[in-house]
Amino acid sequence: MRDNYLFYSNRIPMRPLGKKVEEFLEQASRGDLDLERQHGFVQWLFPVRETGLNLQAQPLQLHEAR
């Protein structure tokens, strides 16, 4: 239950895209990613309490929301 922390610490990649947060943000800022076709990143960058469409993303935990 630490995936959100590890992801934002740049220690693990988002799944299924396989990119760590810094790599993803760098490529997105250069326009190297087709964000219209890939939606798996949304729940990694903006986690919410509910399970969403990307079952590989961890829902936001109460202690993380504080």
N, C-alpha and C positions, 0 to 999 in steps of 0.2 A: 504493500500500500504506500510505497514511496516513489512511484513512477513519476508523478508530477514534479516532485522535488528534484529527482535525478535528471529529468528532462531539462528543467530550467537551470540546473547546474552544469548543463552541457555534458553530462556523463553517459546518457543513453539516447539512442535515436527514437524518434516517433515511429510508430508502426501503423500502417504498413509501408510508409514512404521511405523509411530507413535513413533519415537525415537528423542530425543533432540540431538543436535550436539555432546555434550560431551559423551553421552551414545553410540551413533553410532560410534564415533572414537575409543572409548575404546574397544568396541566389535569387530570392524573391525581389530584393531591392534592385538587382540588375535586370530583372525581367526574364531570368533564365528558366523560370518555372511556369507551367501552364496551370495557373490556379483555378481557372474555370472548369477544368476537367478533373482536378484532384481535390477532393473535399476531406480526405482523411486527416489533414493537418488541423482543421478547425478546432476539433475537440482537444487537441494537444495544446494549441496556443491559447484557447479560451475554455478551459475546463469548467463544467457546471456539475451540480450535485446529481443530476439524473444520468443514467446510462443513455448514450446516444447511438447514432448509426455506426460509429466506429467502435466496435466491441473491444478493440485492442487498446483503446484509450481509457485511462483510469478516471472515474468520476472524481470530482473535487471533494476532498474530505473536509469535515467541519474544522479541524485544526488548521487546515491550509487556508480556509476562507477568512480567518481572523487576522 
